[in-house]
Amino acid sequence: MTENNKNEEESEIKDEIKEEEEQPKEETEAKAESEEPKAKFTFKCTRSDKCCLTRGPIPITFWDLELWARNGVVANFMPYLDIYNKPDGGIDLVLKPLAPPQKEGEEEKPRDPFGTVPIEELLEVKCPLYNKEKSECLVYDNRPLSCRTYPLEFDGKNFTVVDVECPGIGEEGMSKEDLKDMRDTAKQMFYELTRMRIALPVLTQLVSQKVMMDLMRQNMEAMSKMSDEDRSKLDEILRKGQEPQAE
Ligand code: SF4
């Protein structure tokens, strides 16, 4: 599909969803009496799992954290959570793949448990919670809100289909209620993501401040317990470290 075709199709779908949304109540009721309700935008997840294999960072919201806490599964998600510094300067909490992609023909290298692969390099990798062998989401009942609304997004004003090639688009069997549920979920995702984006910078700052303070406190405690001999050795090391290096 060319970029132009894709854009046209995207805008057609957008108009259809908007049309459903903006229909005056009387008109909708009159129509409902005269004919069977028929949603123009139709979608049904085919469980092709294409999105799980190709989506970029999956944003996590307070809704997800609350769900996981209630279901006692937070620990299962912890290794995959990371802060993503977005190109626009904002930050998101996201699901991040653990390992860098294995290049074809490349020998498997031993993993450095503390190695930091820049998250940008990992964004094209499949979701860490997708099991390719079994072709299934490992956390389906606890999957993030973002996965529940995909491929529909709401930006506070308009709905957008973010992946017009998603195999579920055009599938029959979507009732008006299903469409309403999907729109409501997309709206909820927008609301939850906005809340998260407002709170996250404050929370990360608070946590870093707390970690710094704890480290300083631990250092000061360790220093106060040092013998005079050890302290003078440490002073010597620090003094040498500050001396200008010979060229
Ligand atoms: S969490 Fe599950 S549904 Fe969401 S992208 Fe990952 S594998 Fe797919």
Residues whose N, C-alpha, C, O or C-beta is under 5 A from the ligand:
A	BS01	SF4	C52 C127 L129 Y130 C137 R143 P144 C147
